[in-house]
Amino acid sequence: MPAYFERIDASSFRPTSAVEGAWSTEEQHIAPSLGLIAHAVEKEHAERRGGDLQLGRISYDILGTIPIERVDLDIRILRPGRTIELVEAVLSQAGRAAVIARAWFMQTADTRALAGSALPAMPGRDELDPWAMGDHWPGGAVRSVDFHRGQRQPGHAWGWLRPRVPLLEGERIGPIARLLGMVDFANGLTLRLAPTEVAFPNVDLTCHLFAVPAGEWIGFDTTVSIGPTGLGLTDTVLHDERGPVGTVQQILTVRPLHP
């Protein structure tokens, strides 16, 4: 399977069949695009100021579906600063904005003496069974990732994920962009209802990180909640093999397919 994207020029990219979506194989799965945006934002930051700040939060607003065609990225600095900086990136297609992302970069400091988290640990990968997400969802994107999964109950599951293909052909991808290219898979990791019975796409995704992830596998401790008026929330604690590294939240529009 090819990389998710090929670079056309400094700000344009061509998606491959590996991005085929789970709701429709004629559209892109949003997960690789979120990783591509993070990679572009980190690359611009490193080239402009040497990468002296660290990415602590990135939020994405997803404005609509994205066909499997060329995408363009525009990056601007909303709040420059010596120790804190806010960057905006817009992913567009044929002049139409499809995703707007805002990333906070913050200064680094030696806080090893203070490091720790009360977030609960999750089972290791060897304690969970391999899982074929492609048995439940269509598209090339879900088949491009290795999964180990254990479902505690409908709406709560643990999973370890590892992409089998690179995010961008021929380029080194940092650990944060690599993680952010996987986080949207959380919304299909534990189902309260089958996707043939109800649609529940997310219109946003916000990731907070308090540590840089290490290793190939990323752990997901994911819960899905659905309210009584058509809204839902997917909430995930992210782990590497050392422990928790951050969180992800996704707001869902919940739409029964067979009223």
TAHU-V345118 format. One record per backbone hydrogen bond with DSSP energy under -0.5 kcal/mol. CO is the residue of the C=O (numbers start at 1). NH is the residue of the N-H. Records with the same first field share a line. If there is no record, write none. Layout:
# TAHU-V345118
CO=NH + NH
This chain:
# TAHU-V345118
4=16
5=169
6=14
9=12
11=73
12=8 + 9
13=15 + 71
14=6
16=19
17=20
19=29
20=141
22=138
24=21 + 27
26=68
27=21
29=33
30=34
31=35
32=36
33=37
34=38
35=39
36=40
37=41
38=42
39=43
40=44
41=45
42=46
43=47
44=48
45=49 + 51
46=50
49=52
52=108
54=56 + 106
56=209
57=104
58=207
59=102
60=62 + 205
61=63 + 100
66=28
67=69
71=13
72=92
74=90
76=78 + 88
79=86
83=107
85=105
86=78 + 79
87=103
88=76
89=91 + 101
90=74 + 92
91=98 + 99
92=72
93=96
95=97
96=93
98=63 + 64
99=91
100=61
101=89
102=59
103=87 + 105
104=56 + 57
105=85
106=54
109=111
111=114 + 115
124=127
125=128
129=149
131=133
132=135
133=136 + 137
139=143
141=144
142=145
144=164 + 165
146=162
147=131
148=160
149=129
150=152 + 158
153=156
155=224
156=152 + 153
157=222
158=150
159=220
160=148
161=218
162=146
166=4
167=5
168=171
174=178
175=179
176=180
177=181
179=182 + 183
182=185
183=186
184=187
185=188
186=189 + 190
194=197 + 198
197=257 + 258
199=255
201=253
203=62
205=60
206=249
207=58
208=247
214=241
218=161
219=239
220=159 + 222
221=237
222=157
223=235
225=233
227=230
230=254
231=227
232=252
233=225 + 235
234=250
235=223
236=238 + 248
237=221
238=245 + 246
239=219
240=243
243=240
245=210 + 211
246=238
247=208
248=236
249=206
250=234
251=203 + 204
252=232 + 254
253=255
255=199
